[in-house]
């Protein structure tokens, strides 16, 4: 089960943007958990210029098989033109926690109306 679990990294401009984004992914059952970390400072090159931005880092815990659905949701929901979506494999973890992720990230839209 560990290799079936991934942690996805993304960034958003603010906690105010991140909260509804994470809640929607939870409603869609694409993730089991989203953790919004305090503001970070990102430096990168964008369109030929150096950028220096404040952002929040979001850790999304999910199953590897949910990645295609998560990518589609990012295309629709993420406010950035080119959002960060890096999936890092989980090689070990507490069995109860990994089982909880597997049970929650079903991809079945329980929150649909």
C-alpha distance (Angstrom), angle and dihedral (degrees) to the residues before:
residue distance angle dihedral
X1 . . .
X2 3.84 . .
X3 3.80 93.3 .
X4 3.80 89.2 51.1
X5 3.82 90.1 61.8
X6 3.80 125.0 81.0
X7 3.78 136.1 -178.6
X8 3.79 112.4 -142.2
X9 3.80 120.0 -155.0
X10 3.77 123.4 -152.6
X11 3.79 138.1 154.0
X12 3.78 132.7 -140.8
X13 3.78 131.7 -173.7
X14 3.80 96.2 -109.7
X15 3.77 145.9 -5.6
X16 3.82 87.4 -104.5
X17 3.82 88.9 62.2
X18 3.80 94.4 39.8
X19 3.82 98.8 53.3
X20 3.83 98.1 61.4
X21 3.82 90.3 39.8
X22 3.82 92.2 55.1
X23 3.81 93.2 42.1
X24 3.80 91.1 53.2
X25 3.81 91.6 50.4
X26 3.81 88.1 50.6
X27 3.82 91.5 49.1
X28 3.79 89.2 51.6
X29 3.84 88.7 50.2
X30 3.81 89.8 -127.7
X31 3.81 91.2 127.3
X32 3.78 135.9 29.2
X33 3.80 95.4 -150.2
X34 3.77 140.7 4.5
X35 3.79 120.9 -160.5
X36 3.80 118.8 -163.6
X37 3.79 112.1 -155.1
X38 3.79 124.5 -154.9
X39 3.77 120.3 -87.4
X40 3.77 116.6 -58.7
X41 3.76 130.6 -170.4
X42 3.80 115.7 -123.2
X43 3.78 124.2 -162.6
X44 3.79 118.6 -168.2
X45 3.76 144.5 136.3
X46 3.80 115.0 -101.4
X47 3.79 125.4 177.0
X48 3.80 90.7 -15.4
X49 3.81 96.4 -50.9
X50 3.78 133.7 98.1
X51 3.79 113.3 -110.0
X52 3.79 126.8 -156.9
X53 3.82 109.6 -173.3
X54 3.78 139.4 166.4
X55 3.80 110.8 -131.5
X56 3.78 140.7 156.7
X57 3.78 119.9 -116.6
X58 3.80 116.2 -134.6
X59 3.80 123.9 -159.3
X60 3.79 114.0 -159.2
X61 3.81 119.5 -166.0
X62 3.78 115.3 -154.2
X63 3.79 147.6 129.7
X64 3.78 122.5 -78.3
X65 3.81 90.2 -121.7
X66 3.83 90.4 60.3
X67 3.82 92.8 61.2
X68 3.82 96.5 93.6
X69 3.80 90.7 52.2
X70 3.78 90.3 45.1
X71 3.81 91.2 52.1
X72 3.81 90.0 51.7
X73 3.81 90.6 48.7
X74 3.81 90.7 50.3
X75 3.82 89.2 53.4
X76 3.81 89.9 54.3
X77 3.80 103.0 33.5
X78 3.79 112.3 25.8
X79 3.81 111.0 95.9
X80 3.83 95.5 -145.4
X81 3.81 121.4 91.5
X82 3.80 89.5 -136.8
X83 3.80 107.5 22.3
X84 3.77 123.3 -167.0
X85 3.78 111.8 -112.0
X86 3.78 112.2 167.6
X87 3.81 117.4 165.7
X88 3.78 114.0 -155.8
X89 3.81 118.0 -166.4
X90 3.78 119.2 -122.3
X91 3.79 110.1 -136.1
X92 3.80 97.9 179.9
X93 3.78 141.0 9.9
X94 3.77 144.3 140.3
X95 3.81 107.3 -60.6
X96 3.83 92.7 -133.0
X97 3.80 91.9 53.9
X98 3.81 94.0 45.5
X99 3.80 89.1 48.1
X100 3.79 90.3 51.5
X101 3.82 90.8 52.5
X102 3.81 90.0 49.7
X103 3.81 91.4 49.8
X104 3.82 95.4 46.9
X105 3.82 102.0 41.4
X106 3.79 94.4 63.1
X107 3.78 97.7 137.6
X108 3.79 88.5 -130.0
X109 3.78 108.2 129.6
X110 3.80 99.5 -127.4
X111 3.80 91.3 165.8
X112 3.81 96.5 56.0
X113 3.76 117.3 123.2
